Structure formats: C-alpha cells, structure tokens
Amino acid sequence: MTLLQQFILPRLLQWVIVIVVGITITFLIPRLSPVNPIQQALARLTQFQALEPEAVLQLKEQLMANYGLEGSIVEQYFRFWGNLLGGDLGPSFGAFPQRVNDMIGRALPFTVALLTFTTIMGWIIGIIVGTLAAYYPGRLTNLVAGVMIVVYPVPYFIIAFIFLMVFTYYIPFFPLIGVFRGEPFEAEFIATYLHSTFLPAVTLLITGLSFRFIMARALGTAELSSDHVQYATMAGLPDNRLMYSYVARNTMLPQVTDLGLSMGAIFSGTLITEAVFGYPGLGDLLLQAIYQADYNVVMGITLLSIVGIATASLIVDLSYPLVDPRVRYR
Amino acid sequence: MSPEAAASAGMEQARVNEEARNVVEAEGLKAWYITQAYGVERTVKAVDDLTLSIREGEIYGIAGESGCGKSTLLKALLGEIVSPLTIVGGKVEYEFDAGKIDALKQTAEDREAIRWRRVSYIPQGSMHVLNPVRRIRDTFHDFIAAHQETTREKSIEMARSYLQELGLREGVLGNYPHQLSGGMRQRVTIALATILTPRLIFADEPTTALDVVVQRGVIELLKEVQQRENSTLVLVTHDMGVHANLTNRVAVLYAGNLVEEADTSTIFRRPRHPYTRYLIESLPRMGDRSERVGIPGRPPALDNPPDGCRFHPRCPLATDICRQEVPPLLPVEGIGNGTGPPHRVACFHQVDAPLEAGEIEHATEMPHAD
C-alpha cells in the first residue's frame, strides 16, 4: 500500500504530466508558426489552375476541418484531444485519403523489430565484452578498446553509406533498397526480410555496441577499484564470481536506465539509417512526411515518440528497486 | 579506563605461551610506493627496512600516527602488493603446520588456499567493503565457497551458527549492507573474515570511525574471535587506548621505521623511545585535569625523510649523532628473563625511567620542524 502510494502513484502521475505537456507542445508549435498551412495548401492547389471563389471557399472549409483548425484555439485543443483519445490521428496530407493510423501501423512493426533486436543485442554484447575488458586489461583488450573508440564517434550514417557501397555496389550481395515479398510469416517474407534487414541491423548494432562497450568498460573499471571488489579479491574469490556478482551486477543501474531510454527511442525510428537503406520503418515515413509537409504524420510519429520515451522512463523508474536494493522503498 | 590500567588488564588476560613459535617473520622489509607521472618518478618509502616477528597466539599491535606506514606494513605482511606499492627488498614468511610460506610470492592458487582459511583480513571502515547489492547471506556464501566445497544452504547454515556463537543477530543475513548500522556492519565483516577459523588475522583500524560505545563491543568481539581458536591477531590502530585494551605486544612505527617494540605494559609504563613517550604522554588520564600536550611538529613526508633518525627534527633529546646516523633497532640489555621476545628500541638517547605525568613536555624548548 505504501509502495503504491509513495512510489508507484507519483511516478504514474509524472508520466501523465509529461505526456500531456509534450502533446500540448506538439499541438501548439505548428499553430504558433507564422506559416498558415491552409494558405500553403491552397497555394499548392491553385498554383496551376484557377478555381472559382466558391470552390476555394469550400476547399478552405474542408481543409480547416481536415487540419482541425476550426474554431478558437481552445476549441481546437479539446477537439484534438478528443480525436487523439478516440485513437484517430487524422488523414495524411501527402497520401490523402490514407489515415495516419494506418500508415504508422504499417511502418511500426518494421522499426520496432529492427531496433528492438539491435538495441538489446548491442546492450548484451557490449556489457559482456566491456566488463571483460575492464576486468582483464592487456594488449588484446587495448586493441578491442581502440577499435571501439575509433568506431564510436563515426556517425552511424557514414558507416551505413560505407556498407551500402561495399555490399550493394562493389559486392552486390544485399539489395540496395529494402525488398519485402510475400505475406508476413511466410517463408519468402522471412527470407527477403532477413536479406533486406541485415545491413541496417549491422550498422545499428556496431554503433550501439561501441557505445555500450565504452560505457561498460568505464563503469567496470570504476567498480573494480571500489572497496568491496578489492576486499572480495583479497579474500580470493574466483574471477567469474567477482566479475559477475561484484563488478557487472553493480554497474547495472546506469545500464538499465540507459537501455530503457534507448528502448523508448525505438518509436522515433532511426531517420537516416532507414532512409539510406530504403527500410520502410517509421524513420523513413517521417522523412517523407517532412518533405511533403505532412503535419499529421509528423505529429503522429512525434506523439508516439513522446509516449514511448515517457513510458520507457516510467518502466525504468519502476524497475529500479529490482536492480538496486538501496532504491527499494519501505 | 586509563591506558595503564587497561594495559595491566591486557597483560593478565592472555599470557602468550613463552615457547610459541613465530607465525609471521618479516626481515629487512622495504615496501615503497613508486609512481611515475609525466616521467617524474616519486618514491614514498612507506615501510623502510623493517624487521619483526609475530608469535603464535598473541595479539600484536602496530601503533603510530596517520601516514607512518601502518596500513602499508599490514598490506605487505598480508602479501597484498598492488601497484604502485612495490616490495623493494626483504621478505615476509608465514609458518603454519605445513611449513613456511613466502607471503610476498603468492599466486592466485596460493591465495585461494591460504586466504581466509589460514590468513584473514579485517579492513578499515567496513562501510563499503560489503557488496551493496548482495544480501549478507550471499556474501557469506561467496566467501565460503571460494575456499571450500559447500552449497548455498550449508554456507548459510554455517554463517547462521557462527553469528549465533558470536552473539550477533542472525536476522542480518537477510539484510543488505545499507540496512545495517556502522557497528553492525563492522561486526558482520569481522564474522565474515573469521568464519573459516584462520590462524592469523590482520585487522586494519577495525574500530576507527565507530563511536566509543560501539568500539567497545567490537573490541570484545575481536577478543572473542581471537580466543576461540587461539589465533594470532595483528591489530593496526592509531588509538593507543585500543592497544592498551587488547594487545599483548605493541610495535611503534614512526615514518616507516619500527622505533620501539615491547610487551604492552612496558610500552605504556616504561617506554624508552622519546616518540613513544610522547605518544603515551598525550593520552588523557583519569583524574588528571592538566592540559595534554601533543607532539610538536609534524611527521615527515615519506618521499623525502630526514637523514639519520627520522624523529630527530621533533625530538627534544636529539644530538649530532641523531642527525647523521640511523639508530639501529636493538634489544634492550638486562631486561626480561630471556624467554619472551626482547624489548627493542631504535634510539641513541633512550630514556630509562618509568613514565610520569608532565615529564617530557617540560624537558626542553621544542625545536619546531618545518
């Protein structure tokens, strides 16, 4: 009961506040912008042909309704929330009359599958290798660390371009643009999926891994010099026990936090990697929406991102007591 | 309790077998910190040319000011040599039933075989020596399993009965370290260090950072642990009260050198080295309301110790010879009956008189060391 009151409820409240504030800002920003989207759209439509004034007026009203711009800003705000809670993100402007819900629904599984896999694999491998590197300093370790430190600051899209050139052009083994055939979970789909996803996955894995390695090695090295590890070493505890229960286990708190936040970021996609490899995920969708000034899609993906990151930090917060007994509440 | 009263109590409670063999022997031990930063080598001679032997079953105290090399000496005796600490010379040997063991050349296997089962260590400030994310019972299991075949159930049962024997609440086994008080953590650490009944226990400032009431309990516990198996306890502390209370013999360290070594009552009643006399004089006494005088000056920096006797800049009795020659640590003649270890002093101007209050501080004007 006190756990619920002192720990869970405040965090749930915090979660709600973050989401409401985030969404309100997303709602306000386009409306505060000096660019009037109706005039923009009308200008686009009347660029090549003159329309009758009545048709223009009708079109304008129709657009106002579509954009949700009818009435005062307060009315708009409540209508916006009404639609949102009804699960309706409105129509796409770029691909009218498709619904934003459907477009995001199609792209989401691709992004979530790719990023969940690469984030979790990078996390696990990075922590294992990084902790080993902290525990066994030496020539091999320095070599691995050197490679990771060189790779880490290279922007991931540079790595993506290198892979793209080498493995689709010089050695044309992988497709230049993602090709997905067949229905989900059929053999053909799985084969084409793996084929098309390999390069973006490796790119993301390398960058994620190098960061995780550097973090795990730094945390592990710091932990090694702590009193409790030195005492246990003095007592002759075996290496595997020391490394697992005394070093790696104690570096988990920041690592779990960071994993949670990375998982939250999954819902914003990876703009450039997806664009480079023509991978039909949220990042690719977002990029196209930005090109086409497709506000509803941009807004939809932003909302998803806000909810994703807020939820991830909520889960991280709630899982702290499991990771570190010192955070456990009475 | 005044130090002297405590010293006589200590004398009576544990008479060490006169023919006891030496468990630890250190000879010409030089343990220096050698660091190199930007091509500049810096050497701190924390323990310099030190010879001592510790007999089986005794409580051997190592006393001295902060920074005099007490903890370094303990590390060297323990064979825990981690860079930048370097053994420049000398040797340390343990002697158990299985013959002599070179403490300074322990491999990982030796460590597994010797540590905790034969030689154990109680660290200073047990605030952080217990893994903060592990329950006490799991830590006990880890430490036991490192040295003998066991299961988790067996280890926990062992820990439970040992804590009971020592009069500690067994409920702590289910706790995390942060849930225990400082005194309890220190007691748990003592139990953790001694659960495998080691013959030789090194304790580094085990009562420092605890309030006096808790200190008392911890001292009692140390005494109990030592007497259970008649183990040898080597106790490092700057607290002369603890030495008076607990030890059989005391070695006084000054600036990396052993300056005086004798049985506890001699150290407190008839110390011969001016430094020891200062150290004892500075202790408060029951009923004596006069102001206590500290030792003038400061201990020397160990990267550049003074020539000759390292105490000479602070010593009221210093003469030319003290400034030029290092006084050898020699047994005092005509003292003792020849069976126990001798009273050893390293001083050219030993004071052969019982300690009287207010004696030394008025002896002469103090030259202040820079």
Interface residues (C-beta under 8 A of the other chain):
Chain A: S226 D227 H228 Y231 A232 M234 A235 G236 L237 P238 R241 S245 Y246 R249 N250 V323 D324 P325 R326
Chain B: L78 E80 A108 R111 E112 I114 R115 W116 Y121 P123 G125 M127 H128 V129 L130 N131 P132 V133 R134 D138 D142 F143 A145 A146 H147 Y176 H178
